[in-house]
Amino acid sequence: MSDSKQKVATLAAWSIIIALAVLALKAFAWWITGSVALYSDALESIVNVIASGAALYAIRISHKPADRGHPFGHHKAEYFSAVLEGVLIVVAALLILAAVWRAWQAPGVLEQPWTGLAVNGFASAINAIWALILIRVGRAERSPALVADGHHIMTDVFTSVGVIAGLIGAVVTGWTILDPLLAVVVALNILWQGWKVIGSSIGGLMDMAVDTDENMRIRDIISTNCKGALEVHDLKTRIAGRATFIEFHLIVDGDMAVRESHVICDRIEDALKAEIPSVRVTIHVEPDDEAKLPLGTTAVPFA
């Protein structure tokens, strides 16, 4: 396993351990206080544990080399993990709303609130540090599963901060109604985050193209290294996990030798691989009668 693969897999494994530790702390905070808001926070941590396990499995699958049944590799496996995480977030939100309904019908007094808030705050600090690490490394290694896991954990941090602030207000003012109201806010927030995670993952499964800035960078790299060709057209891109697939047509003089056209293709492919991690390039070489621009046009290589 390469250093990059090992790093991603190691972080995914540690995510499970940290998620279990945070879950234990938040469950303890809920147990000693009886707060439905802290219960909702702990429930979301259960989702973190399951999602971290799914992310580790998906990352291991995604790094398997291409085989006869999957000639383009297994890069999209991580998107399934992200979709699962989004679904679990939605389920957690519905469970929280059910708990809120029960608390609304039989409101209770918070016990040992300051101890519970301190424990929950400590767990949230651990989550914040770990979420930043996952997002940074996930983006650097182009791992959708790590990035999705990091964003989910960061959402957990934001909701935890809101819950802690609200419960402090409830304790100080004696307004116990704030407890279930905070849980509703937590549920609605994670529903929104779950929807965003599912939406971004479906985009990857649907072969979404690179963004505009990345597309322009790819065009610039090709233009800079296509000396000897007459035109480039039908540029297509798609993202599959950490891999970027690039395909385009390269127009050359009809009398050019195959060896010469191959040298141009190698130069473009090497330049793209040097600038874009895990890129897969497919170049269709065609004679000049397939050009889309008028013959003799040199200022704009793309059609």
C-alpha positions as CSV (number, residue, x, y, z in Angstrom):
1,M,0.0,0.0,0.0
2,S,1.4,3.4,-1.0
3,D,2.1,6.1,1.7
4,S,-1.0,8.1,0.5
5,K,-3.3,5.0,0.8
6,Q,-1.8,4.1,4.1
7,K,-2.4,7.6,5.5
8,V,-6.1,7.7,4.4
9,A,-6.7,4.2,5.8
10,T,-5.0,5.0,9.1
11,L,-7.0,8.1,9.6
12,A,-10.2,6.2,8.8
13,A,-9.4,3.6,11.4
14,W,-8.6,6.2,14.0
15,S,-11.9,7.9,13.2
16,I,-13.7,4.8,14.6
17,I,-11.7,4.9,17.8
18,I,-12.2,8.6,18.4
19,A,-15.9,8.4,17.5
20,L,-16.3,5.7,20.2
21,A,-14.5,7.8,22.8
22,V,-16.6,10.8,22.0
23,L,-19.8,8.8,22.0
24,A,-18.9,7.5,25.5
25,L,-18.3,11.0,26.8
26,K,-21.5,12.4,25.4
27,A,-23.5,9.4,26.5
28,F,-22.2,10.0,30.0
29,A,-23.1,13.7,29.9
30,W,-26.7,12.7,28.9
31,W,-26.9,10.0,31.6
32,I,-25.9,12.3,34.4
33,T,-28.2,15.2,33.3
34,G,-31.2,13.6,31.7
35,S,-31.1,16.4,29.0
36,V,-32.9,15.5,25.8
37,A,-30.6,18.0,24.0
38,L,-27.5,16.2,25.2
39,Y,-29.3,12.9,24.2
40,S,-29.6,14.2,20.7
41,D,-26.0,15.2,20.7
42,A,-25.0,11.6,21.8
43,L,-27.3,10.1,19.3
44,E,-25.5,11.9,16.4
45,S,-22.2,10.4,17.8
46,I,-23.6,6.9,17.2
47,V,-24.0,7.9,13.6
48,N,-20.4,9.0,13.6
49,V,-19.3,5.6,14.8
50,I,-21.2,3.7,12.1
51,A,-20.2,6.2,9.4
52,S,-16.5,6.0,10.3
53,G,-16.7,2.2,10.0
54,A,-18.4,2.5,6.6
55,A,-15.8,5.1,5.5
56,L,-12.9,2.7,6.4
57,Y,-14.4,-0.1,4.5
58,A,-15.2,2.1,1.4
59,I,-11.6,3.5,1.4
60,R,-10.1,0.0,1.4
61,I,-12.3,-1.0,-1.5
62,S,-11.6,2.3,-3.4
63,H,-7.9,1.7,-3.3
64,K,-8.1,-1.8,-4.8
65,P,-6.4,-1.9,-8.3
66,A,-8.5,-2.2,-11.4
67,D,-9.5,-5.8,-12.3
68,R,-11.4,-7.6,-15.1
69,G,-14.7,-6.8,-13.6
70,H,-13.8,-3.2,-12.8
71,P,-11.4,-2.1,-15.5
72,F,-11.6,1.6,-14.5
73,G,-10.9,0.9,-10.8
74,H,-13.0,1.1,-7.7
75,H,-12.7,4.9,-7.0
76,K,-16.5,5.4,-6.6
77,A,-16.7,3.1,-3.6
78,E,-16.2,6.1,-1.3
79,Y,-19.3,7.9,-2.6
80,F,-21.5,5.0,-1.3
81,S,-20.0,5.5,2.1
82,A,-20.8,9.2,2.0
83,V,-24.4,8.5,0.8
84,L,-24.8,6.0,3.7
85,E,-23.6,8.7,6.1
86,G,-26.1,11.1,4.8
87,V,-28.9,8.6,5.2
88,L,-27.8,7.8,8.8
89,I,-27.8,11.5,9.6
90,V,-31.4,11.8,8.5
91,V,-32.4,8.7,10.6
92,A,-30.7,10.2,13.6
93,A,-32.6,13.5,13.2
94,L,-35.9,11.6,13.1
95,L,-35.0,9.7,16.3
96,I,-34.1,13.0,18.0
97,L,-37.5,14.5,17.0
98,A,-39.2,11.4,18.5
99,A,-37.3,12.0,21.8
100,V,-38.2,15.6,21.8
101,W,-41.9,14.7,21.5
102,R,-41.6,12.4,24.6
103,A,-39.7,15.1,26.5
104,W,-42.3,17.7,25.6
105,Q,-45.1,15.5,27.1
106,A,-43.2,14.8,30.3
107,P,-40.6,17.6,30.9
108,G,-38.0,17.0,33.6
109,V,-35.5,18.9,35.6
110,L,-31.8,18.8,34.6
111,E,-29.5,17.0,37.1
112,Q,-25.8,17.9,37.5
113,P,-26.0,20.2,34.5
114,W,-22.6,21.8,34.9
115,T,-20.7,18.5,35.1
116,G,-22.6,17.2,32.1
117,L,-21.9,20.4,30.1
118,A,-18.2,20.2,30.9
119,V,-18.0,16.6,29.8
120,N,-19.8,17.4,26.6
121,G,-17.6,20.4,25.9
122,F,-14.5,18.3,26.3
123,A,-15.9,15.8,23.8
124,S,-16.7,18.6,21.4
125,A,-13.2,19.9,21.5
126,I,-11.8,16.5,20.5
127,N,-14.3,16.4,17.7
128,A,-13.3,19.8,16.4
129,I,-9.6,19.0,16.2
130,W,-10.3,15.6,14.5
131,A,-12.7,17.1,12.0
132,L,-10.2,19.7,10.8
133,I,-7.6,16.9,10.4
134,L,-10.0,14.8,8.3
135,I,-11.0,17.6,6.1
136,R,-7.5,18.8,5.4
137,V,-6.1,15.4,4.7
138,G,-9.2,14.3,2.8
139,R,-8.9,17.2,0.4
140,A,-5.2,16.7,0.0
141,E,-5.6,13.0,-0.8
142,R,-8.9,13.5,-2.8
143,S,-10.9,11.2,-0.5
144,P,-14.6,11.9,-0.5
145,A,-15.2,9.6,2.4
146,L,-12.7,11.4,4.7
147,V,-14.0,14.8,3.7
148,A,-17.7,13.8,4.2
149,D,-16.7,12.3,7.6
150,G,-14.9,15.5,8.6
151,H,-17.8,17.7,7.6
152,H,-20.2,15.6,9.5
153,I,-18.1,15.7,12.6
154,M,-17.7,19.5,12.2
155,T,-21.5,19.8,12.0
156,D,-21.6,17.8,15.3
157,V,-19.2,20.3,16.8
158,F,-21.4,23.3,15.8
159,T,-24.5,21.7,17.1
160,S,-22.8,20.8,20.3
161,V,-21.6,24.4,20.9
162,G,-25.2,25.5,20.3
163,V,-26.6,22.9,22.7
164,I,-24.1,23.9,25.4
165,A,-24.8,27.6,25.0
166,G,-28.5,27.0,25.1
167,L,-28.4,24.7,28.1
168,I,-26.3,27.2,30.0
169,G,-29.2,29.6,29.4
170,A,-31.7,27.1,30.5
171,V,-29.8,26.4,33.8
172,V,-29.3,30.1,34.5
173,T,-32.9,31.2,33.7
174,G,-34.7,28.0,34.8
175,W,-36.5,27.8,31.5
176,T,-36.5,24.0,31.0
177,I,-38.5,24.3,27.8
178,L,-35.1,25.4,26.2
179,D,-33.9,21.8,26.4
180,P,-36.3,20.2,24.0
181,L,-36.3,23.3,21.8
182,L,-32.5,23.0,21.4
183,A,-32.9,19.3,20.4
184,V,-35.3,20.4,17.6
185,V,-32.7,22.9,16.3
186,V,-30.1,20.1,16.4
187,A,-32.4,17.7,14.5
188,L,-33.2,20.3,11.8
189,N,-29.6,21.2,11.4
190,I,-28.4,17.7,10.9
191,L,-31.2,17.0,8.5
192,W,-29.9,19.9,6.4
193,Q,-26.3,18.6,6.6
194,G,-27.4,15.1,5.7
195,W,-29.2,16.4,2.6
196,K,-26.0,18.2,1.5
197,V,-23.8,15.1,2.1
198,I,-26.2,12.9,0.0
199,G,-26.5,15.6,-2.7
200,S,-22.7,16.0,-3.2
201,S,-22.2,12.2,-3.2
202,I,-24.9,11.6,-5.8
203,G,-23.1,14.2,-8.0
204,G,-20.0,12.0,-7.9
205,L,-21.9,8.9,-8.7
206,M,-23.4,10.7,-11.7
207,D,-20.0,11.4,-13.2
208,M,-20.0,15.1,-12.3
209,A,-17.4,17.2,-14.3
210,V,-14.6,19.1,-12.6
211,D,-15.5,22.7,-11.6
212,T,-14.9,25.7,-13.9
213,D,-11.5,26.7,-12.5
214,E,-10.1,23.2,-12.7
215,N,-11.5,22.9,-16.3
216,M,-9.7,26.0,-17.3
217,R,-6.5,24.7,-15.7
218,I,-6.7,21.5,-17.7
219,R,-7.3,23.4,-20.9
220,D,-4.2,25.6,-20.2
221,I,-2.0,22.5,-19.5
222,I,-3.2,20.9,-22.8
223,S,-2.7,24.1,-24.8
224,T,0.8,24.6,-23.4
225,N,1.9,21.1,-24.3
226,C,0.1,20.4,-27.6
227,K,2.8,21.9,-29.9
228,G,2.7,20.0,-33.2
229,A,-1.1,19.5,-33.1
230,L,-3.6,21.5,-35.0
231,E,-6.6,21.5,-32.7
232,V,-8.1,20.1,-29.5
233,H,-11.9,19.6,-29.2
234,D,-14.6,17.7,-27.3
235,L,-12.8,18.0,-23.9
236,K,-14.7,15.9,-21.3
237,T,-13.9,15.4,-17.6
238,R,-15.4,13.5,-14.7
239,I,-14.5,12.9,-11.1
240,A,-14.6,9.5,-9.4
241,G,-13.4,9.7,-5.9
242,R,-9.8,10.8,-5.8
243,A,-9.4,10.1,-9.6
244,T,-10.0,12.7,-12.4
245,F,-10.8,11.3,-15.8
246,I,-9.9,13.5,-18.8
247,E,-10.8,12.7,-22.4
248,F,-10.4,14.8,-25.6
249,H,-9.8,14.7,-29.4
250,L,-6.4,15.8,-30.7
251,I,-6.3,16.9,-34.4
252,V,-3.0,16.4,-36.2
253,D,-1.8,16.6,-39.8
254,G,-3.2,13.7,-41.7
255,D,0.3,12.9,-43.0
256,M,1.9,12.9,-39.6
257,A,3.5,9.6,-38.6
258,V,1.9,7.6,-35.7
259,R,5.2,7.9,-33.8
260,E,5.2,11.7,-34.0
261,S,1.6,12.0,-32.8
262,H,2.3,9.6,-30.0
263,V,5.1,11.9,-28.8
264,I,2.6,14.8,-28.6
265,C,0.2,12.6,-26.6
266,D,2.9,11.5,-24.2
267,R,3.9,15.1,-23.6
268,I,0.4,16.2,-22.8
269,E,-0.3,13.2,-20.6
270,D,2.9,13.6,-18.7
271,A,2.1,17.3,-18.1
272,L,-1.4,16.5,-16.8
273,K,-0.1,13.8,-14.5
274,A,2.5,16.2,-13.1
275,E,-0.2,18.8,-12.2
276,I,-3.3,16.7,-11.3
277,P,-3.1,13.8,-8.8
278,S,-4.6,10.4,-9.8
279,V,-5.5,11.6,-13.3
280,R,-6.5,9.2,-16.1
281,V,-6.1,10.6,-19.6
282,T,-7.6,9.3,-22.9
283,I,-6.6,11.1,-26.1
284,H,-8.3,10.3,-29.5
285,V,-5.9,11.3,-32.3
286,E,-7.7,12.3,-35.5
287,P,-6.6,13.6,-39.0
288,D,-7.0,17.2,-40.0
289,D,-10.2,16.6,-42.0
290,E,-12.0,16.0,-38.6
291,A,-11.1,19.6,-37.4
292,K,-13.9,21.8,-36.2
293,L,-12.0,25.1,-36.6
294,P,-11.0,26.5,-40.1
295,L,-7.6,25.1,-41.2
296,G,-4.8,27.5,-40.5
297,T,-6.3,28.7,-37.2
298,T,-3.5,28.8,-34.6
299,A,-4.5,31.3,-32.0
300,V,-7.1,29.1,-30.4
301,P,-6.2,25.4,-30.1
302,F,-9.6,24.4,-28.6
303,A,-12.8,24.0,-30.7
